[in-house]
Protein backbone atom coordinates (compact mmCIF):
# COMPACT_ATOMS: atom_id res chain seq x y z
CA UNK A 1 0.00 0.00 0.00
CA UNK A 2 1.27 3.44 -0.92
CA UNK A 3 0.38 6.63 0.96
CA UNK A 4 1.35 10.19 0.13
CA UNK A 5 0.04 13.72 0.50
CA UNK A 6 -0.32 16.34 -2.20
CA UNK A 7 1.53 18.91 -0.11
CA UNK A 8 4.56 16.67 0.49
CA UNK A 9 7.69 18.55 -0.65
CA UNK A 10 9.18 15.26 -1.91
CA UNK A 11 6.88 15.58 -4.95
CA UNK A 12 3.76 13.42 -4.96
CA UNK A 13 4.33 12.62 -8.64
CA UNK A 14 6.94 10.10 -7.48
CA UNK A 15 4.33 7.85 -5.86
CA UNK A 16 2.34 7.82 -9.10
CA UNK A 17 5.36 6.71 -11.10
CA UNK A 18 6.08 4.03 -8.51
CA UNK A 19 2.46 2.82 -8.56
CA UNK A 20 2.55 2.52 -12.35
CA UNK A 21 5.77 0.50 -12.17
CA UNK A 22 4.25 -1.83 -9.58
CA UNK A 23 1.13 -2.25 -11.69
CA UNK A 24 3.20 -3.07 -14.76
CA UNK A 25 5.07 -5.68 -12.70
CA UNK A 26 1.69 -7.11 -11.62
CA UNK A 27 2.33 -6.31 -7.96
CA UNK A 28 -0.92 -5.80 -6.01
CA UNK A 29 -1.19 -2.25 -4.76
CA UNK A 30 -3.48 0.27 -3.22
CA UNK A 31 -2.72 3.97 -3.50
CA UNK A 32 -3.97 6.79 -1.28
CA UNK A 33 -3.04 10.40 -2.00
CA UNK A 34 -4.34 12.71 0.70
CA UNK A 35 -4.64 16.46 0.13
CA UNK A 36 -2.73 17.57 3.25
CA UNK A 37 -0.35 16.21 5.84
CA UNK A 38 3.06 17.18 4.51
CA UNK A 39 5.95 14.80 5.00
CA UNK A 40 6.75 12.66 8.03
CA UNK A 41 3.28 12.34 9.54
CA UNK A 42 4.28 9.03 11.13
CA UNK A 43 1.89 7.24 13.47
CA UNK A 44 0.64 10.16 15.56
CA UNK A 45 -2.96 11.17 14.98
CA UNK A 46 -3.72 14.73 13.93
CA UNK A 47 -6.64 16.51 12.28
CA UNK A 48 -5.27 15.46 8.88
CA UNK A 49 -7.02 12.42 7.37
CA UNK A 50 -3.63 11.03 6.27
CA UNK A 51 -2.91 10.03 9.86
CA UNK A 52 -5.50 7.26 9.50
CA UNK A 53 -3.11 5.48 7.13
CA UNK A 54 -2.24 2.71 9.64
CA UNK A 55 -5.91 1.69 9.67
CA UNK A 56 -5.98 1.57 5.84
CA UNK A 57 -2.81 -0.54 5.78
CA UNK A 58 -4.24 -2.99 8.30
CA UNK A 59 -7.39 -3.40 6.18
CA UNK A 60 -5.30 -3.90 3.05
CA UNK A 61 -3.07 -6.49 4.73
CA UNK A 62 -6.07 -8.36 6.14
CA UNK A 63 -7.73 -8.35 2.73
CA UNK A 64 -4.61 -9.95 1.25
CA UNK A 65 -4.46 -12.54 4.03
CA UNK A 66 -1.20 -11.13 5.39
CA UNK A 67 -2.52 -9.98 8.75
CA UNK A 68 -4.86 -11.80 11.03
CA UNK A 69 -7.28 -10.06 13.37
CA UNK A 70 -6.43 -10.08 17.04
Buried (B, 14 or more C-beta within 10 A) or exposed (E): BBBBBEBBEEEBEEBBEBBEEBEEEEEEBBBBBBEBBBEEBEEEEEEBEBBBBEEBBEEBEEEEEEEEEE
